[in-house]
Every structure is written in C-alpha cells, then in structure tokens.
Amino acid sequence: MKKLISLTIILLCALTSYAETAENRKENPHQIHIGIADDLFLRGLESPSSNDLFLPPVREGYRITGFDEHNYRSTGHLYIEYQYRINHWLSVGANFDTRTSLFQRTSYSICQFENVVNTQNHHAVGLTLMPVVRFTYHNSPYASVYASVGLGVQMQTYDNTIEGIYPALDICYLGVSLGKKHWFCDLELGITPMPYILDRLFRLNIGYRF
C-alpha cells in the first residue's frame, strides 16, 4: 500500500511538470493540501524487538508470569494543511497532523500444566495543530522552492485517555512545489524536533489552489 501511494504521488508530480505563473498566484491565493510523512524514528522507539508473540519456555516445577507486546503497526503521519498566499514569497496557514500506532499486549501466567494467556488491543494517537509560515525563495517556469516553520501543540492519547500536551515545532528546510493552475504536488525535506528529536523527515502531498 505504501509503495502504491508513493508511485501515485510521483506520477501526479510527473503529470504537473510546470509551476504556476504570477497571474495564477494572484487569482488563486488559497491552497489546501493533503499529505503523508514518515515516522521512522518513532517506529524505532515504539516497536518491540520481535513483532510476534513470544512465550518463554518453562521448566518443570516453575511458573512464569509476565507480558509481551507484539503485532505493532502505525499509520505514519497523515496531515492536512491550509495556506493563504499573501504575495509571491510569503504565505501563512495551519497544519493538522494525526498519527496512530496500534499493538497488542499479551499477559501470561504459564507452568508445565497450565497456560493462562490474555491478549488486549491498545492504541496511541498523536494529534498536532500548528500555525505555519511559508517562505518561497525561488520561482521558475518549472518549480517553486520554499521553506516553512510551524509552531503549535501536540496532544498524546493512549487508549482514549489524554497522556499529555506538548509544544510542537516543525521545520521544512527544502520544499519543491510542482503544478500549474489548480492542482499541484509538494515534496519536502524537514524535521519535527519537538516533541521528538527526529520525526517527519520526508513529506509528500497533493493539493488544490482556489
């Protein structure tokens, strides 16, 4: 599925091979786009060493109790962003990002003659809202190149219970926008150092101007 999404977005970028003109920017100051960003760092922190259920062997006369987390998966970062372009180099807007991770936790009490095993499903959700300022520092007939910064808050929930609310900072240090008139595609390199050190390093989105 991830490969299919990536190939679809790359194809859209290839089809929209020219950037919009200055006249197009004035006629269509609003932008809304939907995208996906990686969560490789968070997956490395959260995922167990083995994604399969592991029950330890038991010797005769012993009972072992414990738990094992397994079957981990995540959605990656899914986001929607709105931008209002004030002029050819400055735009302001807001980004809403959501990420869900799911896993199973199995509690066990096992001995030579009896296994008591209980498996429960768990999920964690991160919701982030950030005002964003974008600076476009190069426009050409083929592409627009920009950078952006966002500052907001992130709410973390675990099994529908709020665990905490944290400051969030996002930096896009290299973004390329391809597309003319209404439809466009953005490819971005960036980092979200708060609340995590490394997150959302690669982003892809498609959008519509009006």
C-alpha positions as CSV (number, residue, x, y, z in Angstrom):
1,M,0.0,0.0,0.0
2,K,2.8,2.4,0.9
3,K,4.5,1.7,-2.5
4,L,1.3,2.3,-4.3
5,I,0.7,5.7,-2.6
6,S,4.3,6.7,-3.4
7,L,4.0,5.7,-7.0
8,T,0.7,7.5,-7.3
9,I,2.1,10.8,-5.9
10,I,5.2,10.5,-8.1
11,L,3.0,10.1,-11.2
12,L,1.0,13.1,-10.2
13,C,4.2,15.1,-9.9
14,A,5.3,14.0,-13.3
15,L,2.0,15.0,-14.9
16,T,2.1,18.5,-13.4
17,S,5.5,19.5,-14.8
18,Y,5.3,23.2,-14.8
19,A,4.8,25.7,-11.9
20,E,2.1,28.3,-11.9
21,T,2.7,31.9,-13.1
22,A,2.5,35.1,-11.1
23,E,-1.0,35.7,-12.5
24,N,-2.2,32.3,-11.3
25,R,-0.9,33.0,-7.8
26,K,-2.9,36.2,-7.6
27,E,-6.1,34.5,-8.9
28,N,-5.8,31.5,-6.6
29,P,-4.4,32.7,-3.2
30,H,-5.8,29.8,-1.2
31,Q,-4.1,26.4,-1.0
32,I,-5.3,23.2,0.7
33,H,-3.2,20.0,0.6
34,I,-3.4,16.5,2.0
35,G,-0.2,14.6,2.6
36,I,1.7,11.8,4.3
37,A,5.0,11.9,6.3
38,D,7.3,9.2,7.6
39,D,7.5,8.1,11.2
40,L,10.7,6.0,11.0
41,F,12.2,7.4,14.2
42,L,9.0,6.8,16.3
43,R,8.6,3.3,14.9
44,G,12.1,2.5,16.0
45,L,11.4,3.8,19.5
46,E,8.0,2.1,19.9
47,S,8.1,-1.2,18.1
48,P,9.2,-4.3,20.0
49,S,12.3,-6.3,19.1
50,S,10.1,-9.0,17.7
51,N,6.6,-8.4,16.3
52,D,5.5,-12.0,17.0
53,L,4.1,-13.2,20.3
54,F,6.8,-14.9,22.4
55,L,6.0,-17.2,25.4
56,P,9.1,-18.3,27.3
57,P,9.8,-22.0,27.9
58,V,9.0,-23.3,31.4
59,R,10.9,-25.9,33.3
60,E,9.1,-28.5,35.4
61,G,8.0,-27.1,38.8
62,Y,8.2,-23.5,37.8
63,R,5.6,-20.9,36.9
64,I,6.4,-17.8,34.8
65,T,4.3,-14.6,34.7
66,G,4.9,-11.6,32.5
67,F,3.7,-9.8,29.4
68,D,4.8,-9.5,25.7
69,E,4.0,-6.6,23.3
70,H,3.6,-7.6,19.7
71,N,1.8,-7.0,16.4
72,Y,2.9,-3.4,16.2
73,R,1.9,-1.2,13.3
74,S,1.4,2.5,12.6
75,T,-0.3,4.8,10.1
76,G,2.6,7.2,9.6
77,H,1.8,10.9,9.7
78,L,-1.4,11.9,7.8
79,Y,-1.9,15.6,7.6
80,I,-4.0,18.4,6.0
81,E,-2.7,22.0,5.6
82,Y,-4.2,25.2,4.5
83,Q,-2.1,28.2,3.2
84,Y,-3.1,31.7,2.3
85,R,-0.6,33.3,0.0
86,I,-0.2,36.9,0.9
87,N,2.2,37.6,-2.0
88,H,4.6,35.7,-4.2
89,W,7.1,34.9,-1.4
90,L,5.0,34.8,1.9
91,S,2.1,32.7,2.9
92,V,0.5,31.8,6.3
93,G,-1.7,28.9,7.3
94,A,-2.2,26.0,9.7
95,N,-1.3,22.3,9.7
96,F,-3.3,19.5,11.4
97,D,-1.4,16.2,11.7
98,T,-2.5,12.8,13.1
99,R,-0.6,9.6,13.7
100,T,-1.9,6.3,15.2
101,S,0.1,3.4,16.5
102,L,-1.5,0.0,17.3
103,F,-0.2,-3.0,19.1
104,Q,-1.3,-6.0,21.2
105,R,-0.2,-6.8,24.8
106,T,-0.4,-10.4,26.0
107,S,-0.2,-11.1,29.7
108,Y,0.6,-14.7,30.6
109,S,1.0,-17.0,33.6
110,I,2.3,-20.3,32.5
111,C,3.6,-23.5,34.0
112,Q,4.1,-27.1,32.9
113,F,0.4,-28.0,33.1
114,E,-1.4,-24.7,32.5
115,N,-1.2,-21.6,30.4
116,V,-3.3,-18.5,31.3
117,V,-3.0,-16.0,28.4
118,N,-4.9,-12.8,27.9
119,T,-4.4,-10.6,24.9
120,Q,-5.6,-7.0,24.7
121,N,-5.5,-4.4,21.9
122,H,-4.0,-1.0,22.6
123,H,-3.6,2.2,20.5
124,A,-1.9,5.5,20.9
125,V,-2.8,8.7,18.9
126,G,-0.9,11.9,18.4
127,L,-2.8,15.0,17.3
128,T,-0.8,18.1,16.3
129,L,-2.1,21.6,15.4
130,M,0.4,24.2,14.2
131,P,0.2,27.6,12.6
132,V,2.7,27.6,9.7
133,V,4.6,30.4,7.9
134,R,6.0,29.6,4.4
135,F,8.7,31.5,2.6
136,T,9.0,30.9,-1.2
137,Y,12.5,32.0,-2.2
138,H,12.6,30.8,-5.8
139,N,10.1,30.7,-8.6
140,S,10.8,29.4,-12.1
141,P,8.8,28.1,-15.0
142,Y,9.4,24.6,-13.7
143,A,9.1,24.7,-9.9
144,S,8.8,26.8,-6.8
145,V,11.2,26.2,-4.0
146,Y,10.3,27.2,-0.4
147,A,10.9,26.7,3.3
148,S,8.5,26.8,6.2
149,V,8.3,26.8,10.0
150,G,5.4,25.8,12.3
151,L,4.9,26.1,16.0
152,G,2.0,24.7,17.9
153,V,0.9,21.9,20.3
154,Q,0.6,18.1,20.3
155,M,-1.8,16.1,22.3
156,Q,-0.9,12.4,23.0
157,T,-3.6,9.9,23.9
158,Y,-3.3,6.3,25.0
159,D,-6.4,4.1,24.7
160,N,-8.6,7.2,24.5
161,T,-7.0,8.8,27.6
162,I,-5.1,12.0,27.3
163,E,-1.5,11.4,28.4
164,G,-0.1,14.9,27.9
165,I,0.0,18.0,25.8
166,Y,3.4,19.2,24.5
167,P,4.8,22.1,22.4
168,A,5.5,21.1,18.8
169,L,7.9,22.6,16.3
170,D,8.2,21.8,12.6
171,I,10.8,22.9,10.1
172,C,10.7,22.3,6.4
173,Y,14.1,23.4,5.1
174,L,13.6,22.3,1.5
175,G,10.2,22.1,-0.3
176,V,9.6,21.9,-4.0
177,S,6.1,22.6,-5.5
178,L,5.2,21.3,-8.9
179,G,2.0,22.2,-10.7
180,K,0.2,24.9,-12.6
181,K,-3.2,26.5,-12.1
182,H,-5.2,24.5,-9.6
183,W,-3.6,21.1,-8.9
184,F,-0.1,20.7,-7.5
185,C,2.3,18.4,-5.7
186,D,4.8,19.2,-2.9
187,L,7.8,17.2,-2.0
188,E,9.5,18.3,1.3
189,L,12.6,17.5,3.4
190,G,12.3,18.7,7.0
191,I,12.3,17.8,10.7
192,T,10.0,18.0,13.7
193,P,12.4,18.3,16.6
194,M,9.7,18.9,19.2
195,P,8.3,16.9,20.9
196,Y,10.6,14.3,19.4
197,I,14.2,14.6,18.2
198,L,13.7,13.2,14.7
199,D,10.3,13.0,13.0
200,R,8.6,13.8,9.7
201,L,11.8,13.8,7.7
202,F,10.2,13.2,4.4
203,R,6.7,14.5,3.3
204,L,4.7,14.2,0.1
205,N,1.4,15.9,-0.5
206,I,-1.1,16.8,-3.3
207,G,-3.2,19.9,-3.2
208,Y,-5.6,22.3,-4.8
209,R,-5.5,26.1,-5.3
210,F,-8.5,28.3,-5.4
